[in-house]
Amino acid sequence: MVIGLGTDIVSIDRIRAAMGNPRFVERILTPAERTFCSDAESVAGRWAAKEAIQKALPRRLKWTDIEVLRDSRGAPYVSKPAGEQILVSIAHERNFAVATALVMGAD
């Protein structure tokens, strides 16, 4: 059963500017995400994914309560929050990152 669907788009330049503050990345990304998200494009993708997930969930979470990692093929997956199954897709086009999240619950 579908609980929610969310989409978000963000300017990579906006994220690049925000990354001028060293605390920005620490506030947005979990330690595991920070191991592979070092450039503005990858951080923007995680930002868009987390915003899309927030829009799809029936409750608010902190940025680091959501963790979007990548599998062995590089595809994004949600490792937390636990409870719901959350599918996520991230894409980049020129100066933008976009993500869509689908939150599934038990039938």
Order of alpha helices (4+ residues) and beta strands (2+ residues): beta-alpha-alpha-alpha-alpha-beta-beta-beta-beta
